[in-house]
Amino acid sequence: MKRILPIAIAFCFSACVKDRVSNASTGPVVIGDRKLIHYWSFNNGSDAATLAIPDTTIGGGTITYSLAGAGIVDNVNPGSGLNLRMSQDTGSGLRVRNPFYSWVLHTPTTGFKQPIIQFTVQKSNSGPASNSITYTTDGINYTSAGLNATSVLITTEWTLYSVDFSSISAVNDNPHFAIKFSNSLADTSGGNDRYDNISIDAYAK
């Protein structure tokens, strides 16, 4: 699988992955005239239900989880200082504890096109070192078709990533658009991954 390049990352990690990443950029993502249509700071919740509620959303963004056994979702402190939006501070982040299969960002694009997602992620020492990314345009079937990068490399340092869906016309003006993060260690009983400051920006259609 091709790997998503982090926007902001420690030099040593960037150097290690640079030669293995295609279609990658190390500079900040250019949002242009896109509007922020969904954003999660995870600063206002402590459990799966409250953490699923976005700070802002157009069209009803939310999060659902597919956990296994004793897997749980809670918050982690401190969160990340990267990709802060809406004048938020570092606060806390979303922690998905093993065992878990996947979690889904439901990010409708009704009235919008060419979305870009940005997010920060880190893992605990024994947490999954990668998550795969797929998306759906019908709310049922998930695919990675059209994505230049389909997995996230995760370290113990907060890292900023982005995925650009601009070239995938089926995600435009779509109330069913959603993005799935799947665990590479779904059956492991220990460790966790943490996500923070998830933003979706898109052009008005």
Secondary structure per residue as TSV (DSSP state, phi and psi in degrees):
chain	resnum	aa	ss	phi	psi
A	1	M	-	360.0	141.4
A	2	K	-	-72.1	151.7
A	3	R	B	-113.7	142.8
A	4	I	-	-75.0	131.4
A	5	L	-	-84.0	133.3
A	6	P	E	-68.4	142.4
A	7	I	E	-73.5	-47.4
A	8	A	E	-125.4	126.1
A	9	I	-	-160.4	154.9
A	10	A	-	-60.1	145.6
A	11	F	H	-58.4	-41.1
A	12	C	H	-63.5	-39.6
A	13	F	H	-70.2	-40.1
A	14	S	H	-60.2	-43.1
A	15	A	H	-64.1	-35.8
A	16	C	H	-68.4	-36.9
A	17	V	H	-98.7	-11.1
A	18	K	G	-54.2	-45.1
A	19	D	G	-74.4	-11.4
A	20	R	G	-103.0	0.2
A	21	V	-	-111.5	129.8
A	22	S	S	-102.1	154.4
A	23	N	S	51.4	45.2
A	24	A	-	-111.2	156.3
A	25	S	-	-137.2	136.6
A	26	T	-	-94.7	-5.4
A	27	G	S	-87.9	172.0
A	28	P	-	-61.2	146.8
A	29	V	-	-71.2	135.4
A	30	V	-	-88.7	109.6
A	31	I	-	-81.2	-28.6
A	32	G	T	65.4	-136.2
A	33	D	T	-90.5	14.6
A	34	R	-	-63.1	151.4
A	35	K	E	-105.7	142.6
A	36	L	E	-70.8	114.1
A	37	I	E	-107.9	-20.5
A	38	H	E	-147.1	141.0
A	39	Y	E	-154.3	132.4
A	40	W	E	-120.8	117.9
A	41	S	-	-93.8	-21.0
A	42	F	-	61.1	23.5
A	43	N	-	-89.4	-8.0
A	44	N	S	-119.0	15.8
A	45	G	-	-140.3	166.7
A	46	S	S	-137.2	-7.8
A	47	D	B	-133.5	176.5
A	48	A	H	-56.1	-42.6
A	49	A	H	-68.0	-47.8
A	50	T	H	-74.6	-31.0
A	51	L	H	-70.9	-20.7
A	52	A	T	-74.3	-14.5
A	53	I	S	-82.7	121.0
A	54	P	-	-75.7	156.7
A	55	D	S	-67.7	-37.3
A	56	T	E	-147.5	147.8
A	57	T	E	-157.9	144.0
A	58	I	S	-117.2	111.1
A	59	G	S	103.5	1.0
A	60	G	-	92.3	48.5
A	61	G	-	-65.6	146.0
A	62	T	E	-159.1	-179.7
A	63	I	E	-130.0	138.5
A	64	T	E	-124.3	157.2
A	65	Y	E	-128.9	146.6
A	66	S	E	-120.5	96.1
A	67	L	E	-98.3	163.0
A	68	A	-	-127.8	136.3
A	69	G	T	53.3	-117.6
A	70	A	T	-89.9	8.7
A	71	G	-	-60.4	137.7
A	72	I	-	-137.0	163.7
A	73	V	E	-121.7	130.9
A	74	D	E	-150.4	-170.8
A	75	N	E	-99.1	163.3
A	76	V	E	-132.9	139.9
A	77	N	S	-125.9	138.2
A	78	P	S	-79.9	163.9
A	79	G	-	-86.4	-155.5
A	80	S	-	-101.7	147.1
A	81	G	-	-93.9	4.7
A	82	L	T	-92.5	146.6
A	83	N	T	57.7	37.6
A	84	L	-	-70.9	132.0
A	85	R	-	-129.1	166.1
A	86	M	T	54.7	35.1
A	87	S	T	60.8	24.6
A	88	Q	-	-74.8	156.3
A	89	D	-	-102.0	-176.9
A	90	T	S	-57.8	-47.4
A	91	G	-	52.8	-133.9
A	92	S	-	-122.5	174.7
A	93	G	E	-130.6	176.7
A	94	L	E	-89.5	125.4
A	95	R	E	-114.5	122.6
A	96	V	E	-109.4	112.4
A	97	R	E	-94.3	137.7
A	98	N	S	-62.7	148.5
A	99	P	S	-86.1	133.2
A	100	F	E	-143.3	151.9
A	101	Y	E	-93.0	-50.9
A	102	S	E	-166.6	167.6
A	103	W	E	-143.8	152.2
A	104	V	E	-126.7	130.3
A	105	L	E	-91.6	114.1
A	106	H	E	-89.7	109.2
A	107	T	-	-129.5	74.0
A	108	P	-	-55.3	143.8
A	109	T	-	-116.6	25.7
A	110	T	T	-54.4	119.9
A	111	G	T	85.1	4.8
A	112	F	E	-135.4	164.9
A	113	K	E	-146.9	164.3
A	114	Q	E	52.1	57.6
A	115	P	E	-72.4	149.4
A	116	I	E	-125.6	129.5
A	117	I	E	-103.3	137.2
A	118	Q	E	-126.1	145.1
A	119	F	E	-160.0	157.5
A	120	T	E	-113.3	149.9
A	121	V	E	-150.6	147.0
A	122	Q	E	-148.3	168.7
A	123	K	E	-128.3	160.5
A	124	S	-	-75.3	172.7
A	125	N	T	-55.9	-35.3
A	126	S	T	-108.1	13.7
A	127	G	S	-77.0	165.5
A	128	P	-	-57.4	134.5
A	129	A	S	-87.4	-3.3
A	130	S	E	-156.8	150.9
A	131	N	E	-127.0	140.2
A	132	S	E	-90.5	153.4
A	133	I	E	-120.4	128.9
A	134	T	E	-134.3	171.1
A	135	Y	E	-143.6	162.8
A	136	T	E	-128.7	147.4
A	137	T	S	-116.1	-3.8
A	138	D	S	-121.4	0.9
A	139	G	S	81.3	1.2
A	140	I	S	-127.3	-55.1
A	141	N	-	-96.1	133.1
A	142	Y	E	-110.4	146.1
A	143	T	E	-148.4	163.0
A	144	S	-	-113.1	8.8
A	145	A	T	-56.4	129.8
A	146	G	T	89.9	-9.6
A	147	L	-	-84.6	135.2
A	148	N	S	-75.9	-21.6
A	149	A	-	-143.6	136.0
A	150	T	-	-127.2	8.5
A	151	S	E	-144.1	152.3
A	152	V	E	-110.2	122.8
A	153	L	E	-83.6	129.1
A	154	I	-	-119.4	130.2
A	155	T	-	-118.8	-177.2
A	156	T	S	-81.8	0.9
A	157	E	S	-104.2	139.7
A	158	W	-	-59.2	131.0
A	159	T	E	-134.6	138.4
A	160	L	E	-96.2	127.8
A	161	Y	E	-123.6	163.0
A	162	S	E	-143.5	152.9
A	163	V	E	-132.9	125.7
A	164	D	E	-102.0	118.1
A	165	F	-	-98.9	15.2
A	166	S	T	-58.9	-31.5
A	167	S	T	-86.2	-1.0
A	168	I	-	-106.1	97.4
A	169	S	G	-65.0	-25.9
A	170	A	G	-67.7	-17.7
A	171	V	G	-86.0	-9.0
A	172	N	T	-74.2	140.6
A	173	D	T	48.4	47.8
A	174	N	-	-124.1	113.9
A	175	P	T	-71.9	-12.1
A	176	H	T	-101.1	0.1
A	177	F	-	-61.6	129.3
A	178	A	E	-150.2	155.5
A	179	I	E	-123.4	128.3
A	180	K	E	-109.3	133.5
A	181	F	E	-108.0	119.1
A	182	S	E	-111.6	141.0
A	183	N	E	-81.8	133.0
A	184	S	T	-79.6	-13.0
A	185	L	T	-127.4	53.2
A	186	A	T	-60.1	-29.4
A	187	D	T	-98.0	7.4
A	188	T	-	-80.4	139.7
A	189	S	S	-88.7	-16.0
A	190	G	S	-120.8	167.7
A	191	G	-	85.7	166.6
A	192	N	E	-157.8	160.4
A	193	D	E	-112.9	147.8
A	194	R	E	-124.8	132.9
A	195	Y	E	-120.2	150.9
A	196	D	E	-154.0	158.3
A	197	N	E	48.4	60.6
A	198	I	E	-88.6	123.0
A	199	S	E	-126.9	144.7
A	200	I	E	-123.7	119.7
A	201	D	E	-115.3	142.2
A	202	A	E	-151.9	157.0
A	203	Y	E	-79.4	146.5
A	204	A	E	-64.3	139.2
A	205	K	-	-73.0	360.0
